[in-house]
Amino acid sequence: MASASLDLDSVLEFTIKLALEAGDIIRQGQEKRFASDSAEESEKLNSVDLVTEVDKAVEAFIVKRITETYPQHKFIGEESYEGQQITDEPTWIVDPIDGTTNFVHGFPFVATSIGLAVKGVPVVGVIYNPFLNQLYSSARGRGAYLNQKTKLPITGKAKALSSLGQALIGIEYGSSRSPPAFPSKMKAFHNLGAHTDQGGKMVHSLRSMGSAALNIAMVASGGLDMYWEIGVWPWDVCAGICILEEAGGATFAGKSSALDGEVDAGLLAKTGRLETTGICVVVLFGFKQKPIDHKIFKGNNRHVEHVYNPIHFPEWDLSLAFKGRGPKKHLKRLAAPSSWMLDKLGGTYAPRPSPGPHKLRESLPLTVFLRNRLKYALTGREVTAIMKQRLIKVDGKVRTDETYPAGFMDVITIERSGEHFRLLYDIKGRFTIHRISPEEATFKLCKVRKHQLGAKAVPHVVTHDGRTIRYPDPAIKVNDTVKFDFVQNKIVDHIKFEPGNVVMITGGRNMGRSGVIVHKERHLGGFDIVHVRDVLDRTFATRLSNIFVIGEGAKAQVSLPKGKGVKLSIAEERDQRRRMRAQEA
């Protein structure tokens, strides 16, 4: 039964009523316990995490009510847990008393946590603290509420914090006091709370309330900025995940840690106050894993580890992961590459290319291509609208990221207008938008950067545009060029790097020039130099790394832009302009 076939409103109403009734049992048990010393207590795991007869009574009551109302649903409870796995079937996941130690000592941070997961995803969650009369509830798509009236988060639209120094973070001692869990917890306390002079991050403060469910609820309400934990079970987090995500926050865990047993991952819950995009998402014990959108990290995946694991990476500056402004999304115009041809004194927004197959200074963002070169848009917002319509293809693949970094030899296709372009350099080192035929738009040339053996001795080549192609022709060597067909998705030809073949220069003072290789010089301890002769019989030299072979003999396999890669002197350019004006007259 999928969540779509469940009436979540009626399920939520049932769960709220069930939590309130369970809360009455908890209150009565507390009153009875303090009235006499007859409450039978037994140790569970260790001396810190105690289980009471009330725990079992509450779970038995909840099981009975759920079984009567939803007989086909599965059930996982803390007290009756025997290794059951979370499946795709509707499964109730319950902690009858979260904060048992608090309950034993009369500390009022105690809650019953009732969650419903369908296909491994929490869809209904209710957390009720009977002593403070706080009822947190949510269902997928319905929002999250406190006492069914106040929409979460209570603080409204949270403001970004500039650093961890402004953050109030929840972190627990946990029930396990033996190595390696407890020493790791203490190290996390130090790394987060200690003064920077002592190697810590000096967060605003830390809170330990003894209840994972209430910690998550406090993040959802805005009371806590973040909650960091290792060693949680599904009944600790199921209801909280639904409440927090409906409130606009996120729950996630990082990579498995070195800790054993149930302490095998970390849960982090946080609000929008701390850049909710700077997170890694993995839900524990059978809950479905959410995909990580690496684009939000702009290529710096260390941000993920900064956030969830203050134990293992104390030397990294955690505050970098919580900059309110987020990763840089644009450049100063003065810092933009000259190949983009942006007016340094104008008001043009210079987008920062996303991480991709080409380096920043060797790429052209699609925003600049559509807005500045083709003039198909006036603003970045218009470019975004075009991209979201899936009208733009790069190398045969639809791209929706307006800052995608297209680079040398990339083919850009606009299907609606039937236009095809290849990005090449002109003789002044600027990207030129070269129109090509539909036949030529089916392939590109790629320079081989590496030729090596991978896992299990599988040979592969790595090309200048980031492609990794397995099982290439053994004759292909580094600095050769391969012809890659987008339709067949494979190499269809290759061109050797050898004297007599035509090349284009992709770097240095001769960038954009074209000619034929004359010979190569080896310089021990320095750069290898290649000598090239153009069609005007002029010879020039450049580094080997700047050479891109584009054809066998003097014939290029791709059409060249205006000028054919021939660099003229100032006088020759002047004479050429005069001849053109004379012909027009």
Secondary structure as UniProt FT lines:
FT   HELIX           3..5
FT   HELIX           8..35
FT   STRAND          41..43
FT   STRAND          50..52
FT   HELIX           53..69
FT   TURN            71..72
FT   STRAND          74..77
FT   TURN            78..80
FT   STRAND          91..98
FT   HELIX           100..105
FT   STRAND          111..118
FT   TURN            119..120
FT   STRAND          121..129
FT   TURN            130..133
FT   STRAND          134..139
FT   TURN            140..142
FT   STRAND          143..146
FT   TURN            147..149
FT   STRAND          150..151
FT   TURN            154..155
FT   HELIX           164..166
FT   STRAND          168..171
FT   TURN            179..180
FT   HELIX           181..193
FT   HELIX           196..198
FT   STRAND          205..207
FT   HELIX           212..221
FT   STRAND          226..230
FT   HELIX           234..246
FT   TURN            247..248
FT   STRAND          250..252
FT   TURN            261..262
FT   STRAND          266..270
FT   HELIX           272..274
FT   TURN            276..277
FT   TURN            285..286
FT   HELIX           294..297
FT   TURN            298..299
FT   HELIX           302..308
FT   TURN            310..312
FT   TURN            314..315
FT   HELIX           318..322
FT   TURN            324..325
FT   STRAND          330..331
FT   HELIX           333..335
FT   HELIX           338..340
FT   TURN            344..345
FT   STRAND          350..351
FT   HELIX           360..362
FT   STRAND          363..365
FT   HELIX           366..367
FT   HELIX           368..373
FT   HELIX           380..388
FT   TURN            389..390
FT   STRAND          392..394
FT   TURN            395..396
FT   STRAND          397..398
FT   TURN            402..403
FT   STRAND          405..407
FT   TURN            408..409
FT   STRAND          411..414
FT   TURN            415..418
FT   STRAND          419..425
FT   TURN            427..428
FT   STRAND          431..435
FT   TURN            438..439
FT   HELIX           440..442
FT   STRAND          443..453
FT   HELIX           455..457
FT   STRAND          459..463
FT   TURN            464..465
FT   STRAND          468..470
FT   TURN            474..475
FT   TURN            478..479
FT   STRAND          481..485
FT   TURN            486..489
FT   STRAND          490..495
FT   TURN            499..500
FT   STRAND          502..505
FT   TURN            509..512
FT   STRAND          514..521
FT   TURN            524..525
FT   STRAND          529..533
FT   TURN            535..536
FT   STRAND          539..543
FT   HELIX           544..546
FT   STRAND          547..551
FT   TURN            553..554
FT   TURN            562..565
FT   HELIX           570..584
//
